[in-house]
Amino acid sequence: MSTAPESTQHGDHQHFHRFLILGKEKLFFYHLALYNPAYGHNYQAVFTFEIKDDGSLRKMYLEDLKKNENNWVFYSLYCPDHFELPKLKEGKEFNVHLERVVVSEGGAKRDFQKMTTAVTKVVCKPADVLHFRELGGLEYPDYLTYLVFGEGQEIHLAHQLAKQPNWDEVVTVTPQQAIDPAMLKKVPTLVIESIKDPKDVIKESKLKKGQKYQGKINGSSPAIDFTVGRQGWWNHTSLNNA
């Protein structure tokens, strides 16, 4: 299996995308990005999709997640269909496989293990595109900054991909104060002023599981206290490859 976060045929630039699966109650999907625009994955994007099956893919994911809750294992939808990612903003139906992503070598190696034999149909409507930004043109922030999305007590933080080199991660957190659902749908930033941004690539998360932190929505809201839970993605290597 490939250890890169995206399978790509470089010669003819065919683009086969992966979307990280996040959550248990409501599923969210996070595109696995690469800075190099030649690969067609230079977008940080958050989605909600409709999975067109009888619930079997979701059940398989949740059952496997339960077994690996405390392991460095992630889950993704791998799309064998070729298309340019911005097409999703117009609405699109495509095929996926469920994958288990097993991480080793300190986060440097990822083994993508296909869990389904037949493809499953997924529908993305324009309203399912919660956040979509082409990488580039964003300076390093002063403080640790994440995109924030989710629902209720199951909130996800995705490290905002500013300048290169950088690292990509998603963690699920439990907030101590309610976050306005309408605000969450806009996928704002959460700024953690207690931690300076490294302005470089790092090899492990600044947010430690089980520890409490404070952040401000868009850097200006009243402080939100949260406890860090499971890490759902990490990449400090192939993200930055030329």
Summary of the structure (lengths in Angstrom):
residues: 242
radius of gyration: 16.9
end to end distance: 20.8
largest distance: 49.6
contacts: 738
relative contact order: 0.19
helix: 14%
strand: 45%
